[in-house]
Amino acid sequence: MPAYLITHAESRRGDMLIEDPNLTLTLEHGWAGFRDKLSLEQGSVVLAIPAEQTASIQRVDDQEPAPHEG
């Protein structure tokens, strides 16, 4: 399941972990946007954070390896 650790630029007190099986991350126009990939055509934003308030966004889940061809 996709999980992201978001660290706040000014203090650790604002850090958060967000996870959801349908979560996607987009970076655009100075914002980090987390969306439900099943609702992208509707533009469903789950969480939006201004980039200047974010020190880092790190994917922390165990990603499954890509399937091999052949």
PyMOL Python script that loads the backbone (N, CA, C, O; Angstrom):
from pymol import cmd

cmd.read_pdbstr("""\
ATOM      1  N   MET A   1       0.852  -1.165   0.000  1.00  0.00           N
ATOM      2  CA  MET A   1       0.000   0.000   0.000  1.00  0.00           C
ATOM      3  C   MET A   1       0.903   1.235   0.000  1.00  0.00           C
ATOM      4  O   MET A   1       1.821   1.318   0.815  1.00  0.00           O
ATOM      5  N   PRO A   2       0.659   2.197  -0.900  1.00  0.00           N
ATOM      6  CA  PRO A   2       1.473   3.408  -0.917  1.00  0.00           C
ATOM      7  C   PRO A   2       1.387   4.162   0.410  1.00  0.00           C
ATOM      8  O   PRO A   2       0.304   4.393   0.946  1.00  0.00           O
ATOM      9  N   ALA A   3       2.560   4.537   0.922  1.00  0.00           N
ATOM     10  CA  ALA A   3       2.634   5.310   2.162  1.00  0.00           C
ATOM     11  C   ALA A   3       3.738   6.355   2.004  1.00  0.00           C
ATOM     12  O   ALA A   3       4.821   6.055   1.501  1.00  0.00           O
ATOM     13  N   TYR A   4       3.455   7.570   2.433  1.00  0.00           N
ATOM     14  CA  TYR A   4       4.410   8.668   2.312  1.00  0.00           C
ATOM     15  C   TYR A   4       4.598   9.330   3.666  1.00  0.00           C
ATOM     16  O   TYR A   4       3.633   9.603   4.379  1.00  0.00           O
ATOM     17  N   LEU A   5       5.873   9.588   4.014  1.00  0.00           N
ATOM     18  CA  LEU A   5       6.213  10.350   5.211  1.00  0.00           C
ATOM     19  C   LEU A   5       6.497  11.781   4.764  1.00  0.00           C
ATOM     20  O   LEU A   5       7.395  12.029   3.959  1.00  0.00           O
ATOM     21  N   ILE A   6       5.725  12.705   5.293  1.00  0.00           N
ATOM     22  CA  ILE A   6       5.850  14.116   4.932  1.00  0.00           C
ATOM     23  C   ILE A   6       6.473  14.836   6.117  1.00  0.00           C
ATOM     24  O   ILE A   6       5.900  14.862   7.206  1.00  0.00           O
ATOM     25  N   THR A   7       7.666  15.431   5.900  1.00  0.00           N
ATOM     26  CA  THR A   7       8.337  16.162   6.967  1.00  0.00           C
ATOM     27  C   THR A   7       8.148  17.659   6.750  1.00  0.00           C
ATOM     28  O   THR A   7       8.350  18.182   5.654  1.00  0.00           O
ATOM     29  N   HIS A   8       7.761  18.320   7.812  1.00  0.00           N
ATOM     30  CA  HIS A   8       7.490  19.747   7.794  1.00  0.00           C
ATOM     31  C   HIS A   8       8.807  20.512   7.735  1.00  0.00           C
ATOM     32  O   HIS A   8       9.787  20.091   8.350  1.00  0.00           O
ATOM     33  N   ALA A   9       8.850  21.615   7.015  1.00  0.00           N
ATOM     34  CA  ALA A   9      10.080  22.384   6.812  1.00  0.00           C
ATOM     35  C   ALA A   9      10.597  23.049   8.081  1.00  0.00           C
ATOM     36  O   ALA A   9      11.808  23.215   8.226  1.00  0.00           O
ATOM     37  N   GLU A  10       9.719  23.436   9.004  1.00  0.00           N
ATOM     38  CA  GLU A  10      10.153  24.214  10.155  1.00  0.00           C
ATOM     39  C   GLU A  10      10.298  23.415  11.439  1.00  0.00           C
ATOM     40  O   GLU A  10      11.091  23.789  12.302  1.00  0.00           O
ATOM     41  N   SER A  11       9.557  22.332  11.588  1.00  0.00           N
ATOM     42  CA  SER A  11       9.663  21.562  12.826  1.00  0.00           C
ATOM     43  C   SER A  11       9.185  20.135  12.581  1.00  0.00           C
ATOM     44  O   SER A  11       8.471  19.872  11.613  1.00  0.00           O
ATOM     45  N   ARG A  12       9.570  19.239  13.438  1.00  0.00           N
ATOM     46  CA  ARG A  12       9.140  17.842  13.364  1.00  0.00           C
ATOM     47  C   ARG A  12       7.709  17.654  13.873  1.00  0.00           C
ATOM     48  O   ARG A  12       7.101  16.606  13.655  1.00  0.00           O
ATOM     49  N   ARG A  13       7.185  18.654  14.540  1.00  0.00           N
ATOM     50  CA  ARG A  13       5.849  18.525  15.131  1.00  0.00           C
ATOM     51  C   ARG A  13       4.753  18.413  14.075  1.00  0.00           C
ATOM     52  O   ARG A  13       3.665  17.918  14.367  1.00  0.00           O
ATOM     53  N   GLY A  14       5.027  18.868  12.852  1.00  0.00           N
ATOM     54  CA  GLY A  14       4.019  18.815  11.811  1.00  0.00           C
ATOM     55  C   GLY A  14       4.169  17.637  10.873  1.00  0.00           C
ATOM     56  O   GLY A  14       3.460  17.557   9.870  1.00  0.00           O
ATOM     57  N   ASP A  15       5.086  16.707  11.177  1.00  0.00           N
ATOM     58  CA  ASP A  15       5.299  15.553  10.305  1.00  0.00           C
ATOM     59  C   ASP A  15       4.065  14.661  10.298  1.00  0.00           C
ATOM     60  O   ASP A  15       3.348  14.561  11.294  1.00  0.00           O
ATOM     61  N   MET A  16       3.829  14.014   9.157  1.00  0.00           N
ATOM     62  CA  MET A  16       2.689  13.105   9.090  1.00  0.00           C
ATOM     63  C   MET A  16       2.969  11.958   8.134  1.00  0.00           C
ATOM     64  O   MET A  16       3.795  12.057   7.227  1.00  0.00           O
ATOM     65  N   LEU A  17       2.259  10.877   8.366  1.00  0.00           N
ATOM     66  CA  LEU A  17       2.313   9.694   7.510  1.00  0.00           C
ATOM     67  C   LEU A  17       0.935   9.556   6.879  1.00  0.00           C
ATOM     68  O   LEU A  17      -0.083   9.557   7.571  1.00  0.00           O
ATOM     69  N   ILE A  18       0.919   9.438   5.553  1.00  0.00           N
ATOM     70  CA  ILE A  18      -0.351   9.265   4.848  1.00  0.00           C
ATOM     71  C   ILE A  18      -0.238   7.990   4.021  1.00  0.00           C
ATOM     72  O   ILE A  18       0.761   7.769   3.336  1.00  0.00           O
ATOM     73  N   GLU A  19      -1.272   7.152   4.090  1.00  0.00           N
ATOM     74  CA  GLU A  19      -1.259   5.905   3.332  1.00  0.00           C
ATOM     75  C   GLU A  19      -2.671   5.519   2.911  1.00  0.00           C
ATOM     76  O   GLU A  19      -3.646   5.754   3.624  1.00  0.00           O
ATOM     77  N   ASP A  20      -2.742   4.921   1.731  1.00  0.00           N
ATOM     78  CA  ASP A  20      -4.012   4.479   1.181  1.00  0.00           C
ATOM     79  C   ASP A  20      -3.695   3.603  -0.027  1.00  0.00           C
ATOM     80  O   ASP A  20      -2.737   3.893  -0.744  1.00  0.00           O
ATOM     81  N   PRO A  21      -4.460   2.544  -0.278  1.00  0.00           N
ATOM     82  CA  PRO A  21      -4.153   1.667  -1.398  1.00  0.00           C
ATOM     83  C   PRO A  21      -4.271   2.356  -2.758  1.00  0.00           C
ATOM     84  O   PRO A  21      -3.687   1.880  -3.731  1.00  0.00           O
ATOM     85  N   ASN A  22      -5.004   3.454  -2.851  1.00  0.00           N
ATOM     86  CA  ASN A  22      -5.200   4.133  -4.133  1.00  0.00           C
ATOM     87  C   ASN A  22      -4.527   5.496  -4.203  1.00  0.00           C
ATOM     88  O   ASN A  22      -4.902   6.330  -5.027  1.00  0.00           O
ATOM     89  N   LEU A  23      -3.537   5.731  -3.345  1.00  0.00           N
ATOM     90  CA  LEU A  23      -2.912   7.043  -3.218  1.00  0.00           C
ATOM     91  C   LEU A  23      -1.886   7.296  -4.322  1.00  0.00           C
ATOM     92  O   LEU A  23      -1.073   6.426  -4.633  1.00  0.00           O
ATOM     93  N   THR A  24      -1.930   8.496  -4.911  1.00  0.00           N
ATOM     94  CA  THR A  24      -0.908   8.937  -5.856  1.00  0.00           C
ATOM     95  C   THR A  24      -0.432  10.322  -5.437  1.00  0.00           C
ATOM     96  O   THR A  24      -1.157  11.071  -4.783  1.00  0.00           O
ATOM     97  N   LEU A  25       0.799  10.651  -5.824  1.00  0.00           N
ATOM     98  CA  LEU A  25       1.396  11.945  -5.500  1.00  0.00           C
ATOM     99  C   LEU A  25       1.634  12.712  -6.790  1.00  0.00           C
ATOM    100  O   LEU A  25       2.192  12.172  -7.745  1.00  0.00           O
ATOM    101  N   THR A  26       1.212  13.971  -6.820  1.00  0.00           N
ATOM    102  CA  THR A  26       1.516  14.857  -7.942  1.00  0.00           C
ATOM    103  C   THR A  26       2.186  16.108  -7.394  1.00  0.00           C
ATOM    104  O   THR A  26       1.829  16.597  -6.322  1.00  0.00           O
ATOM    105  N   LEU A  27       3.159  16.620  -8.137  1.00  0.00           N
ATOM    106  CA  LEU A  27       3.858  17.851  -7.770  1.00  0.00           C
ATOM    107  C   LEU A  27       3.634  18.847  -8.899  1.00  0.00           C
ATOM    108  O   LEU A  27       4.116  18.654 -10.015  1.00  0.00           O
ATOM    109  N   GLU A  28       2.894  19.919  -8.598  1.00  0.00           N
ATOM    110  CA  GLU A  28       2.599  20.899  -9.636  1.00  0.00           C
ATOM    111  C   GLU A  28       2.288  22.257  -9.039  1.00  0.00           C
ATOM    112  O   GLU A  28       1.633  22.364  -8.002  1.00  0.00           O
ATOM    113  N   HIS A  29       2.772  23.299  -9.714  1.00  0.00           N
ATOM    114  CA  HIS A  29       2.484  24.685  -9.349  1.00  0.00           C
ATOM    115  C   HIS A  29       2.817  24.997  -7.890  1.00  0.00           C
ATOM    116  O   HIS A  29       2.091  25.736  -7.226  1.00  0.00           O
ATOM    117  N   GLY A  30       3.923  24.427  -7.395  1.00  0.00           N
ATOM    118  CA  GLY A  30       4.342  24.707  -6.029  1.00  0.00           C
ATOM    119  C   GLY A  30       3.566  23.966  -4.955  1.00  0.00           C
ATOM    120  O   GLY A  30       3.633  24.328  -3.780  1.00  0.00           O
ATOM    121  N   TRP A  31       2.834  22.937  -5.340  1.00  0.00           N
ATOM    122  CA  TRP A  31       2.045  22.153  -4.387  1.00  0.00           C
ATOM    123  C   TRP A  31       2.344  20.672  -4.543  1.00  0.00           C
ATOM    124  O   TRP A  31       2.589  20.187  -5.648  1.00  0.00           O
ATOM    125  N   ALA A  32       2.322  19.959  -3.422  1.00  0.00           N
ATOM    126  CA  ALA A  32       2.348  18.493  -3.423  1.00  0.00           C
ATOM    127  C   ALA A  32       0.904  18.058  -3.206  1.00  0.00           C
ATOM    128  O   ALA A  32       0.293  18.383  -2.188  1.00  0.00           O
ATOM    129  N   GLY A  33       0.371  17.327  -4.163  1.00  0.00           N
ATOM    130  CA  GLY A  33      -1.027  16.902  -4.063  1.00  0.00           C
ATOM    131  C   GLY A  33      -1.140  15.396  -3.972  1.00  0.00           C
ATOM    132  O   GLY A  33      -0.570  14.674  -4.790  1.00  0.00           O
ATOM    133  N   PHE A  34      -1.858  14.929  -3.001  1.00  0.00           N
ATOM    134  CA  PHE A  34      -2.134  13.501  -2.857  1.00  0.00           C
ATOM    135  C   PHE A  34      -3.560  13.278  -3.328  1.00  0.00           C
ATOM    136  O   PHE A  34      -4.484  13.961  -2.885  1.00  0.00           O
ATOM    137  N   ARG A  35      -3.734  12.312  -4.235  1.00  0.00           N
ATOM    138  CA  ARG A  35      -5.040  12.066  -4.843  1.00  0.00           C
ATOM    139  C   ARG A  35      -5.395  10.593  -4.752  1.00  0.00           C
ATOM    140  O   ARG A  35      -4.535   9.727  -4.589  1.00  0.00           O
ATOM    141  N   ASP A  36      -6.669  10.344  -4.863  1.00  0.00           N
ATOM    142  CA  ASP A  36      -7.188   8.987  -4.951  1.00  0.00           C
ATOM    143  C   ASP A  36      -7.159   8.617  -6.430  1.00  0.00           C
ATOM    144  O   ASP A  36      -7.912   9.188  -7.218  1.00  0.00           O
ATOM    145  N   LYS A  37      -6.294   7.660  -6.828  1.00  0.00           N
ATOM    146  CA  LYS A  37      -6.126   7.369  -8.248  1.00  0.00           C
ATOM    147  C   LYS A  37      -7.394   6.824  -8.903  1.00  0.00           C
ATOM    148  O   LYS A  37      -7.505   6.844 -10.128  1.00  0.00           O
ATOM    149  N   LEU A  38      -8.336   6.344  -8.122  1.00  0.00           N
ATOM    150  CA  LEU A  38      -9.595   5.886  -8.695  1.00  0.00           C
ATOM    151  C   LEU A  38     -10.512   7.055  -9.045  1.00  0.00           C
ATOM    152  O   LEU A  38     -11.499   6.883  -9.761  1.00  0.00           O
ATOM    153  N   SER A  39     -10.185   8.241  -8.540  1.00  0.00           N
ATOM    154  CA  SER A  39     -11.038   9.410  -8.779  1.00  0.00           C
ATOM    155  C   SER A  39     -10.290  10.532  -9.501  1.00  0.00           C
ATOM    156  O   SER A  39     -10.716  11.684  -9.432  1.00  0.00           O
ATOM    157  N   LEU A  40      -9.184  10.226 -10.193  1.00  0.00           N
ATOM    158  CA  LEU A  40      -8.390  11.271 -10.832  1.00  0.00           C
ATOM    159  C   LEU A  40      -9.194  12.065 -11.855  1.00  0.00           C
ATOM    160  O   LEU A  40      -9.027  13.279 -11.969  1.00  0.00           O
ATOM    161  N   GLU A  41     -10.065  11.385 -12.601  1.00  0.00           N
ATOM    162  CA  GLU A  41     -10.838  12.107 -13.595  1.00  0.00           C
ATOM    163  C   GLU A  41     -11.781  13.122 -12.957  1.00  0.00           C
ATOM    164  O   GLU A  41     -12.206  14.069 -13.618  1.00  0.00           O
ATOM    165  N   GLN A  42     -12.107  12.939 -11.707  1.00  0.00           N
ATOM    166  CA  GLN A  42     -12.951  13.887 -10.991  1.00  0.00           C
ATOM    167  C   GLN A  42     -12.122  14.928 -10.245  1.00  0.00           C
ATOM    168  O   GLN A  42     -12.672  15.879  -9.690  1.00  0.00           O
ATOM    169  N   GLY A  43     -10.781  14.749 -10.229  1.00  0.00           N
ATOM    170  CA  GLY A  43      -9.903  15.698  -9.558  1.00  0.00           C
ATOM    171  C   GLY A  43      -9.955  15.641  -8.048  1.00  0.00           C
ATOM    172  O   GLY A  43      -9.741  16.657  -7.387  1.00  0.00           O
ATOM    173  N   SER A  44     -10.233  14.478  -7.486  1.00  0.00           N
ATOM    174  CA  SER A  44     -10.362  14.342  -6.037  1.00  0.00           C
ATOM    175  C   SER A  44      -9.019  14.489  -5.337  1.00  0.00           C
ATOM    176  O   SER A  44      -8.163  13.610  -5.443  1.00  0.00           O
ATOM    177  N   VAL A  45      -8.832  15.579  -4.634  1.00  0.00           N
ATOM    178  CA  VAL A  45      -7.623  15.810  -3.859  1.00  0.00           C
ATOM    179  C   VAL A  45      -7.885  15.356  -2.433  1.00  0.00           C
ATOM    180  O   VAL A  45      -8.843  15.792  -1.796  1.00  0.00           O
ATOM    181  N   VAL A  46      -7.022  14.472  -1.939  1.00  0.00           N
ATOM    182  CA  VAL A  46      -7.138  13.989  -0.567  1.00  0.00           C
ATOM    183  C   VAL A  46      -6.429  14.960   0.374  1.00  0.00           C
ATOM    184  O   VAL A  46      -6.927  15.274   1.455  1.00  0.00           O
ATOM    185  N   LEU A  47      -5.249  15.432  -0.061  1.00  0.00           N
ATOM    186  CA  LEU A  47      -4.440  16.339   0.754  1.00  0.00           C
ATOM    187  C   LEU A  47      -3.574  17.167  -0.185  1.00  0.00           C
ATOM    188  O   LEU A  47      -3.010  16.626  -1.137  1.00  0.00           O
ATOM    189  N   ALA A  48      -3.458  18.464   0.063  1.00  0.00           N
ATOM    190  CA  ALA A  48      -2.574  19.342  -0.708  1.00  0.00           C
ATOM    191  C   ALA A  48      -1.743  20.162   0.265  1.00  0.00           C
ATOM    192  O   ALA A  48      -2.266  20.726   1.226  1.00  0.00           O
ATOM    193  N   ILE A  49      -0.431  20.221   0.003  1.00  0.00           N
ATOM    194  CA  ILE A  49       0.497  20.916   0.894  1.00  0.00           C
ATOM    195  C   ILE A  49       1.366  21.854   0.058  1.00  0.00           C
ATOM    196  O   ILE A  49       1.902  21.424  -0.964  1.00  0.00           O
ATOM    197  N   PRO A  50       1.526  23.115   0.452  1.00  0.00           N
ATOM    198  CA  PRO A  50       2.435  24.008  -0.260  1.00  0.00           C
ATOM    199  C   PRO A  50       3.871  23.488  -0.157  1.00  0.00           C
ATOM    200  O   PRO A  50       4.323  23.111   0.925  1.00  0.00           O
ATOM    201  N   ALA A  51       4.572  23.469  -1.269  1.00  0.00           N
ATOM    202  CA  ALA A  51       5.941  22.928  -1.293  1.00  0.00           C
ATOM    203  C   ALA A  51       6.871  23.654  -0.337  1.00  0.00           C
ATOM    204  O   ALA A  51       7.759  23.027   0.240  1.00  0.00           O
ATOM    205  N   GLU A  52       6.694  24.960  -0.151  1.00  0.00           N
ATOM    206  CA  GLU A  52       7.601  25.707   0.735  1.00  0.00           C
ATOM    207  C   GLU A  52       7.454  25.320   2.204  1.00  0.00           C
ATOM    208  O   GLU A  52       8.332  25.631   3.009  1.00  0.00           O
ATOM    209  N   GLN A  53       6.368  24.652   2.568  1.00  0.00           N
ATOM    210  CA  GLN A  53       6.181  24.203   3.945  1.00  0.00           C
ATOM    211  C   GLN A  53       6.649  22.764   4.150  1.00  0.00           C
ATOM    212  O   GLN A  53       6.519  22.218   5.245  1.00  0.00           O
ATOM    213  N   THR A  54       7.191  22.151   3.104  1.00  0.00           N
ATOM    214  CA  THR A  54       7.575  20.751   3.163  1.00  0.00           C
ATOM    215  C   THR A  54       9.087  20.606   3.034  1.00  0.00           C
ATOM    216  O   THR A  54       9.675  21.090   2.066  1.00  0.00           O
ATOM    217  N   ALA A  55       9.723  19.945   4.001  1.00  0.00           N
ATOM    218  CA  ALA A  55      11.157  19.675   3.911  1.00  0.00           C
ATOM    219  C   ALA A  55      11.401  18.493   2.978  1.00  0.00           C
ATOM    220  O   ALA A  55      12.322  18.515   2.162  1.00  0.00           O
ATOM    221  N   SER A  56      10.558  17.450   3.109  1.00  0.00           N
ATOM    222  CA  SER A  56      10.711  16.280   2.235  1.00  0.00           C
ATOM    223  C   SER A  56       9.433  15.455   2.227  1.00  0.00           C
ATOM    224  O   SER A  56       8.626  15.497   3.156  1.00  0.00           O
ATOM    225  N   ILE A  57       9.284  14.705   1.144  1.00  0.00           N
ATOM    226  CA  ILE A  57       8.221  13.709   1.029  1.00  0.00           C
ATOM    227  C   ILE A  57       8.911  12.433   0.591  1.00  0.00           C
ATOM    228  O   ILE A  57       9.534  12.381  -0.469  1.00  0.00           O
ATOM    229  N   GLN A  58       8.795  11.411   1.412  1.00  0.00           N
ATOM    230  CA  GLN A  58       9.507  10.161   1.161  1.00  0.00           C
ATOM    231  C   GLN A  58       8.510   9.007   1.139  1.00  0.00           C
ATOM    232  O   GLN A  58       7.694   8.857   2.049  1.00  0.00           O
ATOM    233  N   ARG A  59       8.587   8.196   0.087  1.00  0.00           N
ATOM    234  CA  ARG A  59       7.744   7.005   0.050  1.00  0.00           C
ATOM    235  C   ARG A  59       8.373   5.970   0.972  1.00  0.00           C
ATOM    236  O   ARG A  59       9.554   5.652   0.838  1.00  0.00           O
ATOM    237  N   VAL A  60       7.582   5.442   1.912  1.00  0.00           N
ATOM    238  CA  VAL A  60       8.135   4.579   2.957  1.00  0.00           C
ATOM    239  C   VAL A  60       7.551   3.167   2.967  1.00  0.00           C
ATOM    240  O   VAL A  60       7.914   2.359   3.822  1.00  0.00           O
ATOM    241  N   ASP A  61       6.662   2.863   2.038  1.00  0.00           N
ATOM    242  CA  ASP A  61       6.104   1.512   2.023  1.00  0.00           C
ATOM    243  C   ASP A  61       7.049   0.557   1.302  1.00  0.00           C
ATOM    244  O   ASP A  61       7.987   0.985   0.629  1.00  0.00           O
ATOM    245  N   ASP A  62       6.796  -0.725   1.449  1.00  0.00           N
ATOM    246  CA  ASP A  62       7.548  -1.738   0.709  1.00  0.00           C
ATOM    247  C   ASP A  62       6.917  -1.855  -0.660  1.00  0.00           C
ATOM    248  O   ASP A  62       5.837  -2.426  -0.813  1.00  0.00           O
ATOM    249  N   GLN A  63       7.603  -1.306  -1.664  1.00  0.00           N
ATOM    250  CA  GLN A  63       7.071  -1.339  -3.025  1.00  0.00           C
ATOM    251  C   GLN A  63       7.277  -2.719  -3.626  1.00  0.00           C
ATOM    252  O   GLN A  63       8.322  -3.344  -3.442  1.00  0.00           O
ATOM    253  N   GLU A  64       6.266  -3.183  -4.346  1.00  0.00           N
ATOM    254  CA  GLU A  64       6.388  -4.468  -5.021  1.00  0.00           C
ATOM    255  C   GLU A  64       7.237  -4.284  -6.264  1.00  0.00           C
ATOM    256  O   GLU A  64       7.110  -3.268  -6.947  1.00  0.00           O
ATOM    257  N   PRO A  65       8.116  -5.260  -6.580  1.00  0.00           N
ATOM    258  CA  PRO A  65       8.922  -5.145  -7.788  1.00  0.00           C
ATOM    259  C   PRO A  65       8.036  -5.194  -9.029  1.00  0.00           C
ATOM    260  O   PRO A  65       6.979  -5.826  -9.034  1.00  0.00           O
ATOM    261  N   ALA A  66       8.488  -4.518 -10.075  1.00  0.00           N
ATOM    262  CA  ALA A  66       7.743  -4.530 -11.333  1.00  0.00           C
ATOM    263  C   ALA A  66       7.734  -5.931 -11.917  1.00  0.00           C
ATOM    264  O   ALA A  66       8.728  -6.648 -11.805  1.00  0.00           O
ATOM    265  N   PRO A  67       6.625  -6.341 -12.543  1.00  0.00           N
ATOM    266  CA  PRO A  67       6.583  -7.688 -13.130  1.00  0.00           C
ATOM    267  C   PRO A  67       7.578  -7.815 -14.267  1.00  0.00           C
ATOM    268  O   PRO A  67       7.765  -6.876 -15.041  1.00  0.00           O
ATOM    269  N   HIS A  68       8.214  -8.964 -14.373  1.00  0.00           N
ATOM    270  CA  HIS A  68       9.194  -9.212 -15.423  1.00  0.00           C
ATOM    271  C   HIS A  68       8.494  -9.750 -16.655  1.00  0.00           C
ATOM    272  O   HIS A  68       7.551 -10.534 -16.555  1.00  0.00           O
ATOM    273  N   GLU A  69       8.967  -9.318 -17.829  1.00  0.00           N
ATOM    274  CA  GLU A  69       8.408  -9.846 -19.071  1.00  0.00           C
ATOM    275  C   GLU A  69       9.091 -11.155 -19.407  1.00  0.00           C
ATOM    276  O   GLU A  69      10.256 -11.376 -19.076  1.00  0.00           O
ATOM    277  N   GLY A  70       8.344 -12.011 -20.067  1.00  0.00           N
ATOM    278  CA  GLY A  70       8.968 -13.224 -20.579  1.00  0.00           C
ATOM    279  C   GLY A  70       8.571 -14.400 -19.875  1.00  0.00           C
ATOM    280  O   GLY A  70       9.023 -15.497 -20.202  1.00  0.00           O
TER     281      GLY A  70
END
""", "prot")
cmd.dss("prot")
cmd.show_as("cartoon", "prot")
cmd.util.cbc("prot")
cmd.orient("prot")
